[in-house]
Amino acid sequence: MAKLLPVMMLLLLILVSSVSCEIVHEEVQDDDDLFLNAQKRQYGPGSLKSYQCPGECTRRCSRTQYHKPCMFFCQKCCRKCLCVPPGFYGNKQVCSCYNNWKTKRGGPKCP
């Protein structure tokens, strides 16, 4: 019996870790699905009305030290694309018009 106890404990440990890994994997998958669904619903070309641009640009530019130029160009891009990407920085791939509008020098036009 003393020899079986460590083997049984090892099997129990493996079983518990296997179950917990499956639960964590399902939670991560659910979070990814929710994020992707939210992106599809709320973002993308034409997802905003023009009157929503100031509020979305305020959110987008709230953490930059260059607030005034960020707001100017964000609102310009929003009026053209009717879209502002999620978050404070990046994520431009969600809004193709916002992502693809470039300056004369080839840099990004939209913040």
Phi, psi and omega in degrees: 000323181295329179283331181283331184301311178297323179294317179294322178295320179296315178298319179296318179298317179296317180297314181295317180293325178295315180294317181293325177295320179294320180295314179298318180298317179296320180295318179296317179298317178297318178297319178297317179298317179297318180296315180294320178295321178295320178297318182293323183284315192262341188234163179123163181303131178079012183278349180242159168264156185300328180288346179273349184300313181302318179294317180291323179289327175299317177296313184298321186263007187293338184250013179261152176278348179254061188297314185297308178295326178299313180297318181301307184286327178297315181291325176297314180292320181295319179298324180282314189265341187054044183201140171227126182297157178289157175083184183262342184203145177075205180059021184292341181296340180291330182239095189298320179298314179298322182286323189267351179283119186242159174282175178299330180275357178094002178278170180289134179277323188259138181284000000 
